[in-house]
Amino acid sequence: MIFKAYRYNLPPSIHVLELNNKLSKILYQINAALLDYDLGQDQVVHYPGQDGDMQRGVLIYPANFQTGRKYPMIVYIYEQTAEFVNSYNSPTQYSYTGFNILNFVTKDYFVLLPDIVYRQQNPGYSALQSVRAAVSEVLKNKSVDKNRIGLIGHSFGGYETAYITTQSNIFAAAVAGAPVTDLVSWYHDVAWDWKRDQMWRIESQQYRMGASFYDLKEQYNKNSPLYNVQQLNTPLLLWAGKEDYNVNWSQSIYMHMAMKRLHKKGKLLLFKNEGHNIMNPDNQELLSKEIEEWFDTFCKKGME
């Protein structure tokens, strides 16, 4: 049997397993030079869900971790992100979304990958509850600095990030990529990439509203970052591609204009000729650097 093995801190390797004696050996190791470096360790964390059930996340430690030292932390969210501990991506500035686990692990950050459990008609609030519970559990680890925690997400994770920052002050900085910020306007928009309305995505897909805006107007507003932007106190970096017709890029404009009018601390990056993901290598490098500088500014500034 031939198989491939890898993990977030273990570059892929090709193995052969002899079935008759259960002995295995490596046939080929990709990026073998990285094996000489400390790329962090991890632990599973459990935290209470909304209904009392236990949820799961993974906390990845900084490379060359030192007991007794305080470290900043980045929380990466989407839906079920704990499984990303079993995915490998080489440390690089060339990423579709500007986030790379090993880039932060090797820059003295913890990285938390929490799973989120959802309730119907409350996508934003569900994300808030799960993420807040996960962070609370992780803060029992005295090596995590509670005042230097960042939050990041892309697409649906970008929506969750934007919403959470309007509901909680536990994050020192946040980055929302290609987010939906107003469920009401997006409900009435069209996904031009797919040539169909956005209504089904809110009613039946990830947003889990379960019914139309006309039946749940209050819930649509309550779960919209834009509707709650006056409560935003977290420095928020927004980014989008100007050809994004999956999550219409105007959603980032709405949030940015509201933040600007209310004198909220933030920044907007718009990329020409880019869609929902950033494909041009120059733009990928720029986005990665902007995100790292954003978190370094608010989560590392003043640290020894």
N, C-alpha and C positions, 0 to 999 in steps of 0.2 A: 504494500500500500504506500502510495506517495501522498504526502500532505504538506500544507503550508501552515506555519505557526507565526503568530505576531501578537503584539499588544501595543498600547500607546507608547511604552518605553522600550519596546523590543522590536527592532527592525525585522521584517519578514525573513523567514528562512524556510528552505525546502528540505523535507525529511523523507527518509524511506524507513518503513516499518516492516520487519520480517514477521509475518503472521504465525509462523510455526514456533518461533522462540521468543516473540514479543520484544526483540531487540531493535533499536532504532539508531540511526545515525544521520548527521546533517549532510546533505548533498551540496547545498549552496546557501550562503549567508549574504543577504543584501545589506549594504551599508555597514560592513563589519567593523569599521573604525569607530562607529558610535558605541559599540559594546564596551569600550574602554572608559566611557563617561557615565557619571551618575545622572540619570534622567528621571529621578524621582521615584518615590514609592507611593502606594495607595492603600486606602482602607475603606471598607463598606460602612456607611452610616445609616441608621434607621431613625425615623422620626414619625410622630403621629399624624395621620391624615385627618380629613374633615369629619369622617365618621368613626374615628377611633381606631381605624385600621392602621397598620404600620406601612410606611412608604420607605423607599430605598434611594440612596444616593451614593456617590463615590467621591471621596476626598483624596486628591492627589497632592503629595507633599512637594515642596521645592527641592530642586537638585541641591546636594550637599547640605541637607537640612541640619541645623544645629539646635539642640534642645536648649531652652531658656531664652531663645531669641524670638522677638515678635516679627511676624511676616504679614504682608497684605494678602488679600485673597480675591480672585475673580470667580464669579458665579456665572456659569454658561447654561442658558436655558433654551428649551424648545418644548418637547413633550416628555419623552423618555430619554434622558441623556446619559444615565448611568452606564448604558451599554457601550458608550464611546470609549470606555476604558479598554475595550477589546479591539479598538481600531488604531491603526498606526498611520501617522502622517509625519514625515520628516520635518524637522524645524526649518521653516522657510518663510520668506516674506511674500511668497506667491500663493495666495489663497483666494478662493471665490468670495469669501465673506470677511477676510481680514483678521480671522482669529485662528490661532494655531496653539494647541495645548502646550507643546514643548517649548515654544517661544516664551511663554510665561513661566513655566516650570523652571527653565534655566535662567530666568531673570528674577529669581527669589520671590515668586508668587505661589501660594497655594491655589489650586483650581478645584472648584466644587462642581460636580455634575449631578444635579438632583432630578429625580423623577417627579412628575406632576400628575395628580389625579383630578379629574374634572367632574363638576356637577352641571347638569343641564341649565341653560340660561345664565350661567355665570362663568364664562371662560376667563375673564380677567381676575375676578375674585378668587377663583380656584387656583390660578397660578400664584397669586399673592399668598394665599394660605399655605400652599406647599412649600414655596421658596422661603417664606418667613420661618416655617417650622424647621426646614433643613438648616438654615443659617443659625437658628437658635441652638440646635443640637451641636453643630460644628463649633460654636463658640465656647463649648465646654472644653475644647482643646485650647489651652492657654497660649499656644503659640500663634494663634490667629488674632490679629489686631482688629478689634471690633469697629474701630474708627477708620479703617482703610480697606473697605470691601467694595469691589466693583461688580457691576451686573452687565451682562451682554447677551444679546440674542439677535437672530436674523429671521426675517419673514414672520411666521407665527411667533417665533421667539422674540422678534423685534416688537411685535404688538404687545406681548406679555411684559417685556422690559419697559416699554413706554407707559403701560398701565400701572405696573408696580411702583414706578417712581412717583406717580401721582398719589399713591396711597401709603407710602412708607418712607421714612427718613433714615433707614439703616444703611443705605449705600452712599459711599463718598462720591461715586461717579457711575455713569451708565452709558452704554452704547446700544442704539436701536437701529438695526439695518433693515431697510425695505419694510418698514412697519405699516400696518393698518393703524390709524390713530382715531378715526371717526367711523364707527360702525354704521351710522345713519347714512352718510354720504356714500360710503363704499357699498352699502346694500343696494343703492340705486345706480351703481356704476356697472361697467361692462369689463370683463376680462378679455381684452382684445387679442391676447396671445391665444386664447382658447375659443374666441368667437362665441362667447356665451355670457350670460349675466353673472353677477357676483352673489345674487340672492341665495342660491343653493349652497354656497360655501358657508354662509353665515347661519342659515337655517339647519343644514344637515351635515356639514362637514366639520372641520376643526373648531369652528366657533361655537357650535353646539347650542345655538339659541333655541332651536326646536320649533319655532313659529315665526311668523312674519313680523316686521317692524311695527305694522299697524295693530298687532295684537299685544306687543310687548314694548311699547315705546319707552317706558321708564327703564326697563332692563337694558335696552340697547344703549341708552344714554349713560347709565351707571357703569357699564362695561367699556366705555369709550375713553381712552386717554385724553382726547381733546376736550371732552365735557368736564373733565376733572383737572384740567391743566393749571387752574389757579392754586391748587394744592401742591404743585411741583416745587420741590426745594433741592433736588439732586441735579448737579451739572449733567446735562444730557447731550450727547453727540448723536445726531441723526445722519444717516447716509442713504442714498438711493441712486439707481441708474435712471437717466432721463429717457430711456427706452423701456422702462419697466411697465409692461401692461399686464402683468400677472397680479402683483399688488401695485395698483396704480400709483405712480411716483408722486402724484399730487397729494397723497396722504401725508408725506413727509413735509410738504410745503405748508399744509394746514397747521401742523403742530409747531413748525418753526415760526410761522407768522404769529401764532398765539403767544409763544414764548417770548418773541421779540417785543410784542405789544405790552406784555406783562413784566418785562425786564427780568426774565428768567435766564439763568446762566446756561449757555448751550452753544452749539455749533451745528451747521448743516453742510454736508458735502454732497454735491450732485455731480455725477459722472456722465459726460457726453458719450453717446454711442454705446451705452451699457444697459443691460436689462436687469433682470431680477438678481443675477449673480454677476460679479465683476470678472470679466474674461481677459481684458487687455493686461499683459504682465506689468506694464508701467503703472497702470491704475491699481493693480493688486498690491504692488509694492508701496504705493502712496497710501492706500487705505490701511494697510498693516501698520505702517509707521505712524499714521495719524491716531489709530486706536491705541497703540502702545504709548505714544506720547500723552494721550488723554488720560489714561490710567496712571502713568508715571507721575503726571502733574498732580492729580488729586489723591492718589493712593500711596505715593512714595515720597512726596515732597516733605522735606524736613526730617526724614528718617536718617538715622546714623548709618 
